């Protein structure tokens, strides 16, 4: 069984079906989730993802409602104080957003494939290798 960890932007691509001309991000996110379901794999998600989505204007109830249909493939993981402390240090030293550093550490520590298209993860590739949804589907 493979375990994936989606950056918040991938979740938003899925929830909002965000597509752009020549960049069908919502479609790719949907295809990736369907592939994960069909292969009996799992998606780890964290309190950090939920917090970030809430910071963007969703209520916690809306986030839980959006995730509920996927419950059978989801694994909730909570960021530890140690991960948060390391993420603060990484964020400062490498000029990356705190949540990106935290997502990288959570994915690594949970042996998950990091899924993102965020360029900040290039600065974290010694911590976690990452793939874009279209590279997996």
C-alpha positions as CSV (number, residue, x, y, z in Angstrom):
1,X,0.0,0.0,0.0
2,X,1.3,3.5,-0.9
3,X,0.6,6.5,1.2
4,X,0.3,10.0,-0.3
5,X,0.3,13.4,1.4
6,X,-1.3,16.3,-0.5
7,X,-0.1,19.9,-0.1
8,X,-3.0,22.2,0.6
9,X,-3.1,23.5,-2.9
10,X,-3.8,20.0,-4.3
11,X,-6.7,19.7,-1.9
12,X,-8.0,23.1,-3.1
13,X,-7.6,22.0,-6.7
14,X,-9.8,19.0,-5.9
15,X,-12.4,20.7,-3.7
16,X,-12.8,23.7,-6.0
17,X,-12.1,21.9,-9.3
18,X,-9.6,24.6,-10.1
19,X,-8.7,24.4,-13.8
20,X,-6.8,26.9,-15.9
21,X,-6.4,26.9,-19.7
22,X,-3.8,24.2,-20.5
23,X,-3.5,23.4,-16.8
24,X,-6.4,21.2,-15.6
25,X,-5.4,21.1,-12.0
26,X,-8.8,20.1,-10.6
27,X,-9.1,17.3,-13.2
28,X,-5.7,16.0,-12.3
29,X,-6.4,16.1,-8.6
30,X,-9.7,14.2,-9.2
31,X,-7.9,11.6,-11.4
32,X,-5.2,11.1,-8.8
33,X,-7.8,10.5,-6.0
34,X,-9.6,8.0,-8.2
35,X,-6.4,6.2,-8.9
36,X,-5.5,6.1,-5.2
37,X,-9.0,4.6,-4.5
38,X,-8.8,2.1,-7.3
39,X,-5.4,0.9,-6.1
40,X,-6.5,0.7,-2.4
41,X,-3.9,3.2,-1.4
42,X,-4.2,5.9,1.3
43,X,-3.9,9.7,1.7
44,X,-2.5,11.0,4.9
45,X,-3.7,14.4,5.8
46,X,-2.9,16.6,8.8
47,X,-4.2,19.2,11.2
48,X,-1.8,21.5,9.3
49,X,-3.7,21.0,6.1
50,X,-7.1,21.6,7.8
51,X,-5.7,24.7,9.5
52,X,-4.4,26.1,6.3
53,X,-7.7,25.5,4.5
54,X,-9.6,27.2,7.4
55,X,-7.1,30.2,7.2
56,X,-8.2,30.5,3.5
57,X,-11.8,31.0,4.5
58,X,-13.4,27.6,4.9
59,X,-15.1,26.7,8.1
60,X,-13.9,23.6,9.9
61,X,-17.3,22.1,9.2
62,X,-17.0,22.7,5.5
63,X,-13.5,21.1,5.5
64,X,-14.8,18.0,7.3
65,X,-17.8,17.8,4.9
66,X,-15.5,17.9,1.9
67,X,-13.2,15.2,3.3
68,X,-16.0,12.9,4.6
69,X,-16.7,11.1,1.2
70,X,-13.0,10.1,1.2
71,X,-12.9,8.8,4.8
72,X,-12.1,5.2,3.7
73,X,-8.9,6.2,2.1
74,X,-7.9,9.0,4.6
75,X,-5.4,8.7,7.4
76,X,-5.4,11.6,9.9
77,X,-1.9,12.4,11.3
78,X,-1.3,15.2,13.8
79,X,1.8,17.3,13.5
80,X,4.1,16.9,16.6
81,X,5.7,19.7,18.5
82,X,9.0,18.4,17.4
83,X,7.9,18.7,13.7
84,X,6.5,22.1,14.2
85,X,9.8,23.3,15.8
86,X,11.9,21.8,13.0
87,X,9.5,23.4,10.5
88,X,10.0,26.9,12.0
89,X,13.7,26.4,11.8
90,X,13.5,25.2,8.2
91,X,11.2,28.0,7.2
92,X,13.6,30.6,8.5
93,X,16.8,29.0,7.2
94,X,15.5,28.2,3.7
95,X,13.0,31.0,3.1
96,X,10.0,28.7,2.6
97,X,6.5,29.1,4.1
98,X,6.1,27.5,7.5
99,X,3.3,25.2,6.4
100,X,5.3,24.0,3.4
101,X,8.2,23.0,5.7
102,X,5.7,21.3,8.1
103,X,4.0,19.4,5.3
104,X,7.4,18.1,4.1
105,X,8.3,16.9,7.5
106,X,4.9,15.3,8.1
107,X,5.0,13.5,4.7
108,X,8.6,12.3,5.4
109,X,7.8,11.1,8.9
110,X,4.7,9.2,7.7
111,X,6.5,7.6,4.7
112,X,4.2,9.3,2.3
113,X,4.7,10.5,-1.3
114,X,4.5,14.3,-1.2
115,X,2.1,15.6,-3.9
116,X,2.5,19.3,-4.7
117,X,3.3,21.6,-7.6
118,X,4.6,24.3,-5.2
119,X,8.1,25.5,-6.2
120,X,9.0,26.0,-2.5
121,X,9.4,22.2,-2.2
122,X,12.5,22.4,-4.5
123,X,14.2,23.9,-1.4
124,X,13.1,21.0,0.7
125,X,14.0,18.1,-1.7
126,X,16.7,16.8,0.7
127,X,13.9,16.3,3.2
128,X,11.2,14.9,0.9
129,X,11.0,14.0,-2.8
130,X,7.8,15.3,-4.3
131,X,5.6,14.6,-7.4
132,X,3.0,16.6,-9.2
133,X,-0.4,14.9,-9.6
134,X,0.1,14.6,-13.4
135,X,3.4,12.7,-12.8
136,X,1.5,10.0,-10.9
137,X,-1.7,9.5,-12.9
